[in-house]
Amino acid sequence: MRAGAVWVQGNGGGGTGMLASAGRNYFVALSRHELKSDQFVSTLDSWYEFYLNYQKQILYGALIAVGVLVAAYATIAWYRGRQAHAQELLSAGLDTYHVPLLEGKETPPPGVTMFASVQQRAAAAGKIFRQDAEQYGSTAPGRMADYYLALTELDQHQDKAAASRLRALATNPDREVASLASNALANMEAGQGHVSVAEAILRKLIARPTGLVPKTLAMMELAALEAPANPTAARKLYQQVQNADPNSQIAQLAQQRLAALPQ
C-alpha cells in the first residue's frame, strides 16, 4: 500500500474500497491557493490599469501632497524662528529694564551699562520692547514686550500713551497679557484718583483670574483700595485671601494688612 494511504472497507463488506490519501487533500489545498493567487494577480492588474489610466492625476496628487508637507514644515520653522527672535528681544529688554541704578557719583564697572535714573533706564529698555512688539506682535513674547513697553511709558510719565496701550492690550485674546494690562491699568487709574474705575477693573480680574494675575492678587489690590473708605469690606477680602491659601506668602501679607485696619 502507498505510504500515506488509508484503505476504507465498504459497507457491503466486499473488496470494494476507496483510497483516501493525503495527496487528494494536497490538490484541494493547491486549487485554493491557485484561486487566491489568481485573485491577487487580478487585483494587481486592476490597480495597474487604474494607474495607467490616471497616471498624470496620481503624479500631480503626489506632487501636491509633497508640496503641502514642505510648505507646512517651512511654516512651522518660520514660526519657531519668529518665536525665538521675539523671546531674545524680550529677554534683552527685561535685562535692561532691571539693571540697577547708579547711586550718587557711582560709576558703572567696565563693560557694564547702568543708568542714573528710572527714566533713562525705561527709555533704553523701551526701545528694545518697541522693536519686539512692532516686529513680533503676533507672538506671545511680542505681546508681552508690548505690555512692558507700556510700563516704560509710565516710568517716563507718558501716561496718555501708556493708558492707550494698556487699554488695547486689556482686550487682547491672550488672556495672560490682557490680565497684566488690566491690572496695570487699575493701578494707574487708582493713582489718578479714579478709584471706582480701578475697582471695577479689579472685580473683573477677580471674576476671571489668570496664572499671571491670580484671584488672590486682585483681591489684595481691591482690599487696599477699599480700606480707607470701607475697612469692613477690606477686612472681608483679606480674610478670604487668608482662607484661600493659609500657608502662602500672600496670606501672610493679608494678615499683616488685616492687623493694620482700624477696629
Residue frames relative to the residue before (quaternion, step in Angstrom):
aa qw qx qy qz dx dy dz
M 1.0000 0.0000 0.0000 0.0000 0.00 0.00 0.00
R 0.5299 -0.6439 0.4588 0.3068 3.57 -1.04 0.88
A 0.5471 -0.6289 0.4421 0.3312 3.52 -0.97 0.87
G 0.7853 0.3033 -0.2468 0.4801 3.54 -1.00 0.87
A 0.6167 0.5423 -0.3600 0.4428 3.63 1.26 -0.19
V 0.1828 -0.7577 0.6182 0.1017 3.54 -1.19 0.61
W 0.2626 -0.7600 0.5738 0.1557 3.57 -0.78 1.03
V 0.1308 -0.7893 0.5986 0.0393 3.54 -0.77 1.12
Q 0.3657 -0.7421 0.5227 0.2057 3.59 -0.70 1.10
G 0.4510 -0.6949 0.4919 0.2679 3.60 -0.89 0.92
N 0.6530 -0.5291 0.3808 0.3857 3.53 -1.30 0.36
G 0.6462 0.5498 -0.3284 0.4151 3.57 1.08 -0.64
G 0.4744 -0.6982 0.4282 0.3227 3.55 1.22 -0.15
G 0.5583 0.6238 -0.3929 0.3804 3.59 1.26 -0.03
G 0.7177 -0.4448 0.3237 0.4269 3.54 -1.26 -0.36
T 0.4982 0.6620 -0.4372 0.3498 3.54 1.30 -0.18
G 0.0971 0.8074 -0.5741 0.0950 3.60 -0.78 0.94
M 0.3516 -0.7081 0.5745 0.2117 3.49 -1.32 0.11
L 0.2939 -0.7550 0.5642 0.1589 3.54 -0.87 0.98
A 0.0615 -0.7796 0.6232 0.0056 3.58 -0.59 1.21
S 0.0064 0.8391 -0.5414 0.0527 3.55 -0.30 1.16
A 0.6111 -0.5429 0.4305 0.3828 3.53 -1.29 0.35
G 0.5572 0.6254 -0.3868 0.3856 3.56 1.20 -0.49
R 0.6270 0.5370 -0.3428 0.4483 3.58 1.03 -0.84
N 0.6460 0.5105 -0.3227 0.4667 3.58 0.95 -0.86
Y 0.6146 0.5580 -0.3406 0.4415 3.54 1.05 -0.74
F 0.6803 0.4867 -0.2936 0.4627 3.57 0.92 -0.94
V 0.6195 0.5286 -0.3500 0.4629 3.59 1.07 -0.68
A 0.6596 0.4988 -0.3008 0.4750 3.56 0.95 -0.93
L 0.6395 0.5321 -0.3236 0.4509 3.56 1.01 -0.83
S 0.6423 0.5245 -0.3268 0.4534 3.58 0.97 -0.82
R 0.6535 0.5017 -0.3162 0.4704 3.56 1.01 -0.82
H 0.6365 0.5314 -0.3225 0.4566 3.55 1.02 -0.83
E 0.6521 0.5081 -0.3128 0.4677 3.56 0.99 -0.87
L 0.6221 0.5410 -0.3412 0.4515 3.59 1.07 -0.73
K 0.6659 0.4900 -0.3022 0.4745 3.56 0.96 -0.91
S 0.6309 0.5302 -0.3302 0.4602 3.57 1.02 -0.79
D 0.6435 0.5183 -0.3199 0.4636 3.57 0.98 -0.85
Q 0.6519 0.5101 -0.3177 0.4625 3.57 0.98 -0.82
F 0.6407 0.5296 -0.3149 0.4581 3.58 1.03 -0.85
V 0.6593 0.4972 -0.2969 0.4795 3.56 0.96 -0.96
S 0.6378 0.5326 -0.3237 0.4525 3.56 1.01 -0.84
T 0.6463 0.5151 -0.3129 0.4681 3.58 1.04 -0.84
L 0.6414 0.5159 -0.3215 0.4682 3.57 1.00 -0.85
D 0.6348 0.5284 -0.3256 0.4602 3.57 1.00 -0.85
S 0.6530 0.5172 -0.3185 0.4525 3.57 0.97 -0.85
W 0.6669 0.4917 -0.3033 0.4706 3.58 0.94 -0.90
Y 0.6534 0.5101 -0.3238 0.4561 3.57 0.96 -0.83
E 0.6379 0.5162 -0.3235 0.4711 3.58 1.02 -0.80
F 0.6278 0.5277 -0.3260 0.4703 3.57 1.06 -0.82
Y 0.6517 0.5203 -0.3134 0.4542 3.58 0.98 -0.88
L 0.6603 0.5093 -0.3135 0.4542 3.58 0.95 -0.85
N 0.6831 0.4956 -0.2887 0.4521 3.55 1.00 -0.82
Y 0.7999 0.2281 -0.0967 0.5467 3.59 1.07 -0.77
Q 0.1679 0.8393 -0.5027 0.1210 3.55 1.15 0.66
K 0.6757 0.4953 -0.3043 0.4533 3.59 0.85 -0.93
Q 0.6611 0.5121 -0.3131 0.4501 3.56 0.92 -0.92
I 0.6530 0.5141 -0.3165 0.4572 3.58 0.98 -0.85
L 0.6608 0.5002 -0.3097 0.4660 3.57 0.95 -0.87
Y 0.6456 0.5107 -0.3187 0.4700 3.57 0.97 -0.86
G 0.6491 0.5209 -0.3166 0.4551 3.58 0.99 -0.85
A 0.6498 0.5120 -0.3141 0.4658 3.56 1.00 -0.84
L 0.6497 0.5131 -0.3155 0.4638 3.57 0.99 -0.84
I 0.6423 0.5170 -0.3217 0.4655 3.56 0.99 -0.82
A 0.6472 0.5221 -0.3195 0.4544 3.59 0.95 -0.88
V 0.6507 0.5001 -0.3092 0.4805 3.57 0.98 -0.87
G 0.6478 0.5269 -0.3157 0.4507 3.57 0.98 -0.83
V 0.6383 0.5219 -0.3208 0.4661 3.56 1.02 -0.81
L 0.6594 0.5073 -0.3072 0.4620 3.58 0.95 -0.88
V 0.6519 0.5046 -0.3125 0.4721 3.58 0.96 -0.85
A 0.6595 0.5040 -0.3074 0.4652 3.59 0.96 -0.88
A 0.6430 0.5203 -0.3224 0.4603 3.59 1.01 -0.81
Y 0.6526 0.5034 -0.3117 0.4728 3.57 0.96 -0.86
A 0.6596 0.5080 -0.3102 0.4590 3.58 0.94 -0.87
T 0.6424 0.5241 -0.3202 0.4584 3.58 1.03 -0.80
I 0.6511 0.5085 -0.3125 0.4689 3.56 0.96 -0.86
A 0.6574 0.5070 -0.3075 0.4651 3.58 0.94 -0.88
W 0.6443 0.5213 -0.3129 0.4639 3.58 1.01 -0.85
Y 0.6662 0.5046 -0.3003 0.4597 3.57 0.94 -0.92
R 0.6613 0.4971 -0.3097 0.4687 3.58 0.94 -0.86
G 0.6233 0.5386 -0.3347 0.4576 3.57 1.06 -0.72
R 0.6521 0.5027 -0.3099 0.4755 3.58 0.97 -0.82
Q 0.6297 0.5344 -0.3312 0.4564 3.55 0.99 -0.83
A 0.6720 0.5071 -0.2945 0.4522 3.56 0.92 -0.96
H 0.6698 0.4897 -0.3038 0.4684 3.60 0.91 -0.87
A 0.6402 0.5207 -0.3207 0.4650 3.58 1.00 -0.81
Q 0.6606 0.5049 -0.3081 0.4624 3.58 0.97 -0.82
E 0.6210 0.5416 -0.3368 0.4557 3.58 1.05 -0.75
L 0.6709 0.4818 -0.2989 0.4779 3.59 0.93 -0.87
L 0.6351 0.5273 -0.3354 0.4540 3.59 0.97 -0.81
S 0.6575 0.5069 -0.3088 0.4641 3.58 0.94 -0.87
A 0.6488 0.5096 -0.3162 0.4685 3.58 0.98 -0.82
G 0.6534 0.5099 -0.3139 0.4632 3.58 0.98 -0.81
L 0.6644 0.4987 -0.3071 0.4642 3.58 0.96 -0.85
D 0.6104 0.5417 -0.3511 0.4589 3.58 1.03 -0.74
T 0.6762 0.4816 -0.2882 0.4772 3.57 0.94 -0.88
Y 0.6641 0.5363 -0.3002 0.4258 3.57 0.96 -0.92
H 0.7589 0.3584 -0.1914 0.5089 3.58 1.15 -0.59
V 0.3374 0.7263 -0.5226 0.2924 3.59 1.18 0.43
P 0.4867 -0.6609 0.4724 0.3212 3.63 -0.87 0.84
L 0.4480 -0.6835 0.5092 0.2700 3.57 -1.12 0.68
L 0.5393 -0.5996 0.4826 0.3419 3.54 -1.21 0.56
E 0.2410 -0.7662 0.5804 0.1341 3.55 -1.06 0.74
G 0.8468 0.0001 -0.0385 0.5306 3.54 -0.74 1.09
K 0.7843 -0.2663 0.2393 0.5067 3.54 -0.81 -1.10
E 0.2849 0.7832 -0.5021 0.2310 3.54 1.21 0.44
T 0.1948 -0.7580 0.6109 0.1196 3.57 -1.08 0.76
P 0.5097 -0.6651 0.4426 0.3192 3.59 -0.97 0.79
P 0.5753 -0.5717 0.4436 0.3813 3.60 -1.12 0.52
P 0.6498 -0.5217 0.3687 0.4120 3.59 -1.16 0.45
G 0.8275 0.2118 -0.1778 0.4887 3.55 -0.92 0.94
V 0.6477 0.4920 -0.3147 0.4892 3.59 1.27 0.04
T 0.2718 -0.7609 0.5702 0.1485 3.57 -0.85 0.98
M 0.0666 0.7781 -0.6202 0.0739 3.56 -0.81 1.06
F 0.3170 -0.7663 0.5390 0.1474 3.56 -1.20 0.45
A 0.4919 -0.6893 0.4648 0.2586 3.51 -1.17 0.72
S 0.8087 0.1263 -0.0537 0.5720 3.60 1.16 -0.45
V 0.6503 -0.5025 0.4052 0.4006 3.52 -1.34 0.34
Q 0.6472 0.5416 -0.3190 0.4313 3.57 0.97 -0.85
Q 0.6559 0.5028 -0.3157 0.4662 3.59 0.97 -0.84
R 0.6626 0.5018 -0.3052 0.4648 3.55 0.94 -0.87
A 0.6538 0.5156 -0.3104 0.4587 3.58 0.97 -0.86
A 0.6371 0.5296 -0.3311 0.4516 3.59 1.00 -0.78
A 0.6707 0.4953 -0.2990 0.4642 3.58 0.95 -0.88
A 0.6816 0.4671 -0.2905 0.4826 3.58 0.91 -0.88
G 0.6221 0.5757 -0.3369 0.4101 3.57 1.04 -0.81
K 0.6085 0.5531 -0.3580 0.4423 3.60 1.05 -0.67
I 0.6723 0.4836 -0.2971 0.4752 3.57 0.97 -0.85
F 0.6559 0.5094 -0.3121 0.4614 3.57 0.94 -0.87
R 0.6449 0.5260 -0.3265 0.4481 3.58 0.98 -0.80
Q 0.6378 0.5206 -0.3286 0.4628 3.58 0.95 -0.84
D 0.6566 0.5115 -0.3036 0.4638 3.56 0.95 -0.90
A 0.6890 0.4920 -0.2855 0.4490 3.59 0.83 -1.00
E 0.6991 0.4744 -0.2818 0.4547 3.58 0.94 -0.84
Q 0.7320 0.4236 -0.2418 0.4757 3.59 0.96 -0.79
Y 0.8197 0.1834 -0.0517 0.5402 3.58 1.01 -0.81
G 0.1790 0.8406 -0.4926 0.1370 3.56 1.08 0.73
S 0.6363 0.5354 -0.3344 0.4435 3.59 1.19 -0.38
T 0.6375 0.5041 -0.3248 0.4837 3.60 1.29 -0.13
A 0.6430 -0.5314 0.3872 0.3927 3.56 -1.24 0.40
P 0.6638 0.4746 -0.3280 0.4758 3.66 0.88 -0.75
G 0.6318 0.5371 -0.3329 0.4489 3.59 1.05 -0.70
R 0.6538 0.4936 -0.3114 0.4816 3.58 1.02 -0.77
M 0.6355 0.5124 -0.3290 0.4748 3.57 1.04 -0.73
A 0.6197 0.5375 -0.3368 0.4623 3.57 1.06 -0.72
D 0.6203 0.5399 -0.3359 0.4593 3.58 1.06 -0.74
Y 0.6253 0.5271 -0.3290 0.4721 3.59 1.06 -0.74
Y 0.6916 0.4639 -0.2837 0.4754 3.58 0.87 -0.91
L 0.5661 0.5711 -0.3828 0.4547 3.57 1.15 -0.51
A 0.6368 0.5163 -0.3258 0.4709 3.59 1.00 -0.78
L 0.6436 0.5150 -0.3300 0.4602 3.60 1.01 -0.74
T 0.6473 0.4990 -0.3287 0.4731 3.59 1.00 -0.73
E 0.6156 0.5316 -0.3451 0.4683 3.58 1.11 -0.60
L 0.6216 0.5169 -0.3351 0.4839 3.58 1.07 -0.69
D 0.6475 0.5245 -0.3173 0.4527 3.59 0.97 -0.84
Q 0.7168 0.4090 -0.2379 0.5122 3.58 1.15 -0.61
H 0.4929 -0.6943 0.3916 0.3487 3.59 1.34 0.33
Q 0.4277 0.6575 -0.4928 0.3768 3.56 1.11 0.72
D 0.0517 -0.8796 0.4726 0.0179 3.53 0.77 1.14
K 0.6440 0.5378 -0.3320 0.4311 3.57 0.96 -0.82
A 0.6725 0.4814 -0.2918 0.4805 3.58 0.91 -0.93
A 0.6542 0.5181 -0.3150 0.4520 3.58 0.97 -0.86
A 0.6574 0.5145 -0.3142 0.4520 3.59 0.92 -0.89
S 0.6440 0.5205 -0.3187 0.4613 3.57 0.97 -0.84
R 0.6720 0.4922 -0.2961 0.4675 3.58 0.94 -0.88
L 0.6707 0.5010 -0.3030 0.4554 3.59 0.93 -0.88
R 0.6381 0.5222 -0.3361 0.4552 3.61 0.97 -0.76
A 0.6441 0.5084 -0.3204 0.4733 3.57 1.02 -0.78
L 0.6800 0.4836 -0.2909 0.4681 3.59 0.93 -0.88
A 0.6066 0.5856 -0.3549 0.4039 3.60 1.08 -0.66
T 0.7132 0.3998 -0.2447 0.5212 3.59 1.21 -0.41
N 0.3987 0.7329 -0.4673 0.2925 3.60 1.28 0.17
P 0.5483 -0.6240 0.4396 0.3418 3.63 -1.01 0.70
D 0.5883 0.5344 -0.3668 0.4835 3.59 1.21 -0.44
R 0.2889 -0.8223 0.4647 0.1563 3.58 -0.03 1.31
E 0.6056 0.5581 -0.3702 0.4297 3.61 1.05 -0.61
V 0.6904 0.4480 -0.2710 0.4993 3.56 0.85 -0.98
A 0.6292 0.5463 -0.3306 0.4431 3.58 1.00 -0.81
S 0.6656 0.4968 -0.3093 0.4631 3.60 0.97 -0.79
L 0.6231 0.5250 -0.3372 0.4716 3.58 1.04 -0.72
A 0.6620 0.5025 -0.3018 0.4670 3.56 0.94 -0.90
S 0.6484 0.5159 -0.3177 0.4610 3.60 0.96 -0.82
N 0.6472 0.5205 -0.3141 0.4600 3.56 0.99 -0.82
A 0.6576 0.4908 -0.3028 0.4848 3.58 0.97 -0.87
L 0.6343 0.5309 -0.3237 0.4593 3.56 1.04 -0.79
A 0.6359 0.5236 -0.3280 0.4624 3.60 1.00 -0.79
N 0.6615 0.4973 -0.3054 0.4710 3.58 0.95 -0.83
M 0.6458 0.5139 -0.3219 0.4640 3.57 1.01 -0.77
E 0.6556 0.5069 -0.3043 0.4697 3.59 0.96 -0.89
A 0.6474 0.5101 -0.3194 0.4675 3.58 0.99 -0.81
G 0.6522 0.5224 -0.3115 0.4525 3.58 1.01 -0.80
Q 0.6910 0.4438 -0.2637 0.5061 3.56 1.18 -0.55
G 0.6048 -0.6023 0.3431 0.3921 3.58 1.26 0.16
H 0.5426 0.6067 -0.4073 0.4142 3.60 1.27 0.10
V 0.0671 -0.8666 0.4941 0.0207 3.54 0.66 1.18
S 0.6632 0.5130 -0.3204 0.4409 3.60 0.88 -0.87
V 0.6305 0.5194 -0.3311 0.4723 3.59 1.06 -0.73
A 0.6565 0.5092 -0.3030 0.4667 3.57 0.95 -0.91
E 0.6462 0.5219 -0.3238 0.4530 3.60 0.96 -0.84
A 0.6448 0.5242 -0.3261 0.4507 3.57 0.95 -0.81
I 0.6481 0.5113 -0.3180 0.4663 3.59 0.99 -0.80
L 0.6764 0.5021 -0.2932 0.4522 3.57 0.92 -0.93
R 0.6294 0.5265 -0.3415 0.4584 3.60 1.03 -0.70
K 0.6264 0.5177 -0.3386 0.4744 3.59 1.06 -0.64
L 0.6494 0.5086 -0.3157 0.4690 3.57 1.05 -0.75
I 0.6145 0.5304 -0.3435 0.4723 3.57 1.09 -0.66
A 0.6777 0.4934 -0.2865 0.4638 3.56 0.99 -0.83
R 0.7980 0.1434 -0.0668 0.5816 3.58 1.10 -0.67
P 0.0293 -0.8399 0.5418 -0.0059 3.60 0.41 1.20
T 0.2053 -0.7491 0.6144 0.1386 3.55 -1.31 0.31
G 0.6995 -0.4537 0.3346 0.4392 3.55 -1.28 0.02
L 0.7185 0.4358 -0.2456 0.4833 3.58 1.02 -0.78
V 0.7565 0.1654 -0.1253 0.6201 3.60 1.19 -0.47
P 0.1071 -0.8308 0.5444 0.0451 3.59 0.19 1.25
K 0.7043 -0.4843 0.3268 0.4033 3.54 -1.28 0.39
T 0.6639 0.5246 -0.3146 0.4301 3.59 0.91 -0.89
L 0.6248 0.5308 -0.3437 0.4580 3.60 1.05 -0.69
A 0.6686 0.4863 -0.3011 0.4751 3.59 0.88 -0.91
M 0.6344 0.5260 -0.3276 0.4620 3.60 1.05 -0.72
M 0.6299 0.5303 -0.3294 0.4620 3.60 1.01 -0.77
E 0.6883 0.4724 -0.2868 0.4700 3.57 0.89 -0.87
L 0.6339 0.5103 -0.3334 0.4760 3.58 1.04 -0.71
A 0.6338 0.5298 -0.3289 0.4577 3.59 1.00 -0.79
A 0.6350 0.5258 -0.3305 0.4594 3.58 1.01 -0.78
L 0.6554 0.4889 -0.3124 0.4837 3.60 1.07 -0.67
E 0.6825 0.5006 -0.2827 0.4513 3.56 1.01 -0.82
A 0.5646 0.6826 -0.3719 0.2776 3.58 1.01 -0.82
P 0.6865 0.4892 -0.3344 0.4214 3.69 0.71 -0.84
A 0.7909 0.3214 -0.1622 0.4949 3.61 0.82 -0.92
N 0.8073 0.1308 -0.0357 0.5743 3.58 1.09 -0.65
P 0.0971 -0.8423 0.5282 0.0460 3.62 0.41 1.17
T 0.5842 0.5794 -0.3806 0.4220 3.61 1.11 -0.55
A 0.6634 0.4861 -0.2953 0.4862 3.57 0.97 -0.87
A 0.6385 0.5243 -0.3240 0.4610 3.58 1.03 -0.81
R 0.6327 0.5351 -0.3313 0.4513 3.59 0.99 -0.85
K 0.6510 0.5211 -0.3171 0.4518 3.56 0.92 -0.86
L 0.6565 0.5076 -0.3086 0.4650 3.59 0.97 -0.83
Y 0.6538 0.5052 -0.3191 0.4641 3.60 0.93 -0.85
Q 0.6425 0.5182 -0.3197 0.4653 3.58 1.00 -0.76
Q 0.6362 0.5223 -0.3264 0.4647 3.58 1.03 -0.75
V 0.6249 0.5243 -0.3341 0.4722 3.57 1.06 -0.75
Q 0.6460 0.5222 -0.3150 0.4591 3.58 0.96 -0.86
N 0.6939 0.4827 -0.2769 0.4569 3.56 0.91 -0.89
A 0.6039 0.5886 -0.3538 0.4046 3.58 1.12 -0.65
D 0.7896 -0.0795 0.0941 0.6011 3.60 0.97 -0.87
P 0.2056 -0.8586 0.4543 0.1190 3.60 0.39 1.24
N 0.7433 0.4302 -0.2288 0.4583 3.60 1.03 -0.71
S 0.5215 0.6596 -0.4057 0.3582 3.59 1.25 0.03
Q 0.6346 -0.5277 0.4069 0.3915 3.54 -1.31 0.34
I 0.6501 0.5151 -0.3316 0.4496 3.58 1.00 -0.76
A 0.6071 0.5346 -0.3538 0.4695 3.60 1.15 -0.54
Q 0.6295 0.5208 -0.3268 0.4751 3.58 1.06 -0.72
L 0.6401 0.5077 -0.3182 0.4809 3.57 1.03 -0.80
A 0.6278 0.5298 -0.3318 0.4638 3.58 1.02 -0.77
Q 0.6252 0.5363 -0.3305 0.4608 3.59 1.04 -0.77
Q 0.6562 0.5140 -0.3091 0.4578 3.57 0.97 -0.88
R 0.6896 0.4617 -0.2826 0.4811 3.57 0.91 -0.88
L 0.6031 0.5583 -0.3498 0.4497 3.55 1.09 -0.65
A 0.6701 0.5007 -0.2913 0.4641 3.55 0.98 -0.86
A 0.6687 0.5093 -0.2945 0.4547 3.59 1.17 -0.59
L 0.5376 0.6308 -0.4108 0.3800 3.61 1.22 -0.24
P 0.5359 -0.6153 0.4598 0.3503 3.59 -1.06 0.63
Q 0.4607 -0.6946 0.4881 0.2588 3.54 -1.02 0.83
